[in-house]
Amino acid sequence: MYKHVLVPIDGSETARLGLNEAIELARHLKAQIRLIYVINKLPWVSPAEIPPEAVQTFIDQLRGSGESVVHEAITAVRDAGVAVDSRLIEALGSEAGECIVKEAVSWPADLIVCGTHGRRGVRRILMGSDAEYILRRSPVPVLMIRKTTTPESQ
């Protein structure tokens, strides 16, 4: 059934929940996991206003942060006895969802397991939604994992 499970990660709580679900699925299905971390955001400042060395320093920090998140996720997957590999993609100015769908096609993935923040309405429109992009454009099934909330936290 599902032998190649693509798991986008970004260091967030919902991404961790998605990873945990993917690990359990992969263990039961004897599947392998590919982790994908997309570096695609720069600060909301015109590049002309920032010295090139500062931009490069910021990109290096983003890369280091991404590598740390990927390393932690690889460790969790391996500790569960699941085969894993990873991709850290630098796509500044691109949408993460687009990069994830492209990776699903090129690998090729059988399933994407993805955490979502569950935004609704205006917040979703303003913030964009990589999870929604993936859901609408993925050529393979997508399992969305959202953080559950208790009535007290709403």
BADOVO-441492 format. One record per residue (C-alpha): residue number from 0; residue in one letter; x, y, z. Coordinates in pm, 1 decimal, always signed. Layout:
N
+-----+---+----------+----------+----------+
:   k : r :     east :    north :       up :
+-----+---+----------+----------+----------+
: NUM : a :        X :        Y :        Z :
...
+-----+---+----------+----------+----------+
//
This chain:
154
+-----+---+----------+----------+----------+
:   k : r :     east :    north :       up :
+-----+---+----------+----------+----------+
:   0 : m :     +0.0 :     +0.0 :     +0.0 :
:   1 : y :   +201.1 :   +300.1 :   +125.6 :
:   2 : k :   +574.8 :   +235.2 :   +103.2 :
:   3 : h :   +708.1 :   +591.0 :    +63.0 :
:   4 : v :   +576.2 :   +845.2 :   +314.6 :
:   5 : l :   +674.1 :  +1209.6 :   +268.0 :
:   6 : v :   +670.1 :  +1417.4 :   +586.7 :
:   7 : p :   +714.1 :  +1796.3 :   +575.0 :
:   8 : i :   +870.2 :  +1931.4 :   +895.2 :
:   9 : d :   +934.4 :  +2284.9 :  +1016.8 :
:  10 : g :  +1002.5 :  +2251.7 :  +1388.1 :
:  11 : s :   +644.4 :  +2333.3 :  +1488.5 :
:  12 : e :   +427.7 :  +2135.6 :  +1728.9 :
:  13 : t :   +186.9 :  +2032.3 :  +1454.0 :
:  14 : a :   +472.6 :  +1914.2 :  +1231.7 :
:  15 : r :   +595.7 :  +1701.6 :  +1523.2 :
:  16 : l :   +248.7 :  +1553.3 :  +1561.4 :
:  17 : g :   +245.9 :  +1476.7 :  +1188.4 :
:  18 : l :   +586.8 :  +1311.9 :  +1216.4 :
:  19 : n :   +472.9 :  +1098.2 :  +1509.6 :
:  20 : e :   +171.5 :   +977.6 :  +1308.7 :
:  21 : a :   +392.0 :   +905.8 :  +1005.9 :
:  22 : i :   +632.2 :   +703.9 :  +1221.3 :
:  23 : e :   +350.4 :   +486.1 :  +1353.5 :
:  24 : l :   +209.7 :   +432.3 :  +1003.9 :
:  25 : a :   +551.4 :   +353.0 :   +859.1 :
:  26 : r :   +625.4 :   +104.3 :  +1137.6 :
:  27 : h :   +301.8 :    -85.3 :  +1074.9 :
:  28 : l :   +326.7 :    -68.3 :   +695.3 :
:  29 : k :   +701.8 :   -134.2 :   +683.1 :
:  30 : a :   +735.8 :   +185.5 :   +482.1 :
:  31 : q :  +1015.7 :   +437.5 :   +464.1 :
:  32 : i :   +994.0 :   +806.1 :   +545.1 :
:  33 : r :  +1140.8 :  +1100.8 :   +361.2 :
:  34 : l :  +1158.2 :  +1418.5 :   +565.5 :
:  35 : i :  +1143.7 :  +1750.9 :   +384.3 :
:  36 : y :  +1234.4 :  +2087.9 :   +530.1 :
:  37 : v :  +1190.2 :  +2394.1 :   +309.5 :
:  38 : i :  +1381.1 :  +2717.2 :   +366.7 :
:  39 : n :  +1174.2 :  +2975.3 :   +185.0 :
:  40 : k :  +1129.8 :  +3283.3 :   +402.0 :
:  41 : l :  +1337.8 :  +3595.2 :   +445.4 :
:  42 : p :  +1260.5 :  +3887.0 :   +673.5 :
:  43 : w :  +1005.5 :  +4141.7 :   +548.8 :
:  44 : v :  +1273.5 :  +4386.6 :   +442.1 :
:  45 : s :  +1383.5 :  +4481.2 :    +94.1 :
:  46 : p :  +1713.9 :  +4311.5 :     +6.5 :
:  47 : a :  +1837.3 :  +4655.3 :   -107.4 :
:  48 : e :  +1807.4 :  +4773.8 :   +255.1 :
:  49 : i :  +2026.9 :  +4496.6 :   +396.4 :
:  50 : p :  +2396.9 :  +4444.5 :   +328.8 :
:  51 : p :  +2455.4 :  +4122.5 :   +129.5 :
:  52 : e :  +2665.1 :  +3975.5 :   +412.1 :
:  53 : a :  +2375.9 :  +4018.5 :   +655.2 :
:  54 : v :  +2140.9 :  +3839.4 :   +416.3 :
:  55 : q :  +2391.0 :  +3554.7 :   +382.5 :
:  56 : t :  +2429.8 :  +3537.1 :   +761.5 :
:  57 : f :  +2052.9 :  +3513.7 :   +800.7 :
:  58 : i :  +2030.2 :  +3239.0 :   +534.9 :
:  59 : d :  +2310.1 :  +3049.6 :   +711.4 :
:  60 : q :  +2113.5 :  +3075.1 :  +1038.1 :
:  61 : l :  +1799.0 :  +2945.2 :   +865.8 :
:  62 : r :  +1998.3 :  +2657.2 :   +718.7 :
:  63 : g :  +2149.8 :  +2572.6 :  +1057.6 :
:  64 : s :  +1808.7 :  +2579.9 :  +1221.7 :
:  65 : g :  +1667.9 :  +2356.6 :   +946.3 :
:  66 : e :  +1954.3 :  +2110.6 :   +979.0 :
:  67 : s :  +1891.2 :  +2091.0 :  +1353.2 :
:  68 : v :  +1518.6 :  +2020.8 :  +1302.9 :
:  69 : v :  +1597.4 :  +1756.7 :  +1039.4 :
:  70 : h :  +1860.7 :  +1589.2 :  +1258.9 :
:  71 : e :  +1617.5 :  +1568.7 :  +1551.5 :
:  72 : a :  +1346.3 :  +1420.6 :  +1327.2 :
:  73 : i :  +1584.7 :  +1167.3 :  +1171.0 :
:  74 : t :  +1682.3 :  +1052.8 :  +1520.2 :
:  75 : a :  +1316.0 :  +1004.5 :  +1618.2 :
:  76 : v :  +1242.3 :   +803.1 :  +1303.6 :
:  77 : r :  +1552.3 :   +584.6 :  +1336.6 :
:  78 : d :  +1482.3 :   +525.0 :  +1705.4 :
:  79 : a :  +1145.2 :   +382.2 :  +1597.8 :
:  80 : g :  +1320.7 :   +140.7 :  +1360.9 :
:  81 : v :  +1195.1 :   +305.9 :  +1042.0 :
:  82 : a :  +1407.9 :   +373.2 :   +734.3 :
:  83 : v :  +1449.0 :   +745.9 :   +673.4 :
:  84 : d :  +1615.8 :   +996.9 :   +449.1 :
:  85 : s :  +1577.1 :  +1371.2 :   +421.2 :
:  86 : r :  +1584.7 :  +1673.8 :   +195.0 :
:  87 : l :  +1660.0 :  +2028.3 :   +303.3 :
:  88 : i :  +1546.3 :  +2250.2 :    +17.7 :
:  89 : e :  +1642.5 :  +2614.7 :    -18.5 :
:  90 : a :  +1373.9 :  +2783.6 :   -223.4 :
:  91 : l :  +1374.5 :  +3146.4 :   -115.8 :
:  92 : g :  +1064.3 :  +3325.4 :   -235.6 :
:  93 : s :   +882.3 :  +3002.4 :   -321.4 :
:  94 : e :   +588.9 :  +2851.6 :   -139.7 :
:  95 : a :   +676.5 :  +2554.1 :    +79.9 :
:  96 : g :   +362.2 :  +2370.5 :    -33.4 :
:  97 : e :   +473.9 :  +2388.5 :   -394.8 :
:  98 : c :   +817.1 :  +2245.8 :   -307.4 :
:  99 : i :   +656.6 :  +1964.1 :   -108.1 :
: 100 : v :   +423.2 :  +1864.4 :   -392.1 :
: 101 : k :   +716.8 :  +1866.3 :   -636.6 :
: 102 : e :   +912.3 :  +1640.1 :   -401.0 :
: 103 : a :   +614.3 :  +1404.7 :   -371.8 :
: 104 : v :   +615.5 :  +1368.2 :   -750.8 :
: 105 : s :   +991.2 :  +1333.4 :   -798.1 :
: 106 : w :  +1058.3 :  +1086.5 :   -515.1 :
: 107 : p :   +781.0 :   +939.4 :   -574.0 :
: 108 : a :   +576.2 :   +939.6 :   -253.6 :
: 109 : d :   +271.3 :   +720.1 :   -196.9 :
: 110 : l :   +141.2 :   +936.7 :    +90.3 :
: 111 : i :   +208.9 :  +1275.5 :   +247.5 :
: 112 : v :   +159.9 :  +1308.5 :   +623.4 :
: 113 : c :   +147.6 :  +1670.4 :   +719.0 :
: 114 : g :    +76.9 :  +1877.5 :  +1027.1 :
: 115 : t :   -155.6 :  +2173.2 :   +986.5 :
: 116 : h :   -224.0 :  +2465.9 :  +1211.0 :
: 117 : g :   -595.9 :  +2447.3 :  +1133.5 :
: 118 : r :   -630.0 :  +2816.0 :  +1049.5 :
: 119 : r :   -967.7 :  +2933.5 :   +930.4 :
: 120 : g :  -1117.2 :  +3232.1 :   +754.4 :
: 121 : v :   -919.9 :  +3555.2 :   +730.8 :
: 122 : r :   -620.1 :  +3419.1 :   +923.0 :
: 123 : r :   -584.2 :  +3144.1 :   +663.3 :
: 124 : i :   -613.0 :  +3388.3 :   +374.0 :
: 125 : l :   -362.5 :  +3633.0 :   +521.8 :
: 126 : m :   -113.1 :  +3373.9 :   +635.4 :
: 127 : g :   -141.2 :  +3144.5 :   +336.2 :
: 128 : s :   -170.9 :  +2774.8 :   +387.7 :
: 129 : d :    +94.7 :  +2531.9 :   +276.4 :
: 130 : a :   -116.5 :  +2247.9 :   +410.7 :
: 131 : e :   -412.5 :  +2358.5 :   +199.7 :
: 132 : y :   -189.1 :  +2391.1 :   -108.0 :
: 133 : i :    -60.9 :  +2037.3 :    -51.6 :
: 134 : l :   -411.0 :  +1902.3 :     +0.8 :
: 135 : r :   -544.9 :  +2063.7 :   -317.2 :
: 136 : r :   -250.9 :  +1986.2 :   -546.1 :
: 137 : s :   -100.4 :  +1661.2 :   -422.5 :
: 138 : p :   -101.4 :  +1375.9 :   -672.3 :
: 139 : v :   -105.6 :  +1128.6 :   -380.1 :
: 140 : p :   -324.3 :  +1087.8 :    -70.1 :
: 141 : v :   -260.0 :  +1336.8 :   +209.8 :
: 142 : l :   -311.4 :  +1271.7 :   +579.2 :
: 143 : m :   -351.5 :  +1599.6 :   +768.0 :
: 144 : i :   -276.9 :  +1602.0 :  +1138.9 :
: 145 : r :   -389.2 :  +1899.8 :  +1340.3 :
: 146 : k :   -329.6 :  +1986.7 :  +1697.2 :
: 147 : t :   -630.3 :  +1887.1 :  +1899.5 :
: 148 : t :   -768.6 :  +2145.7 :  +2132.6 :
: 149 : t :   -963.6 :  +2112.4 :  +2449.4 :
: 150 : p :  -1275.1 :  +2325.6 :  +2505.0 :
: 151 : e :  -1080.2 :  +2526.6 :  +2766.4 :
: 152 : s :   -810.1 :  +2628.8 :  +2516.0 :
: 153 : q :  -1047.9 :  +2760.9 :  +2251.2 :
+-----+---+----------+----------+----------+
//
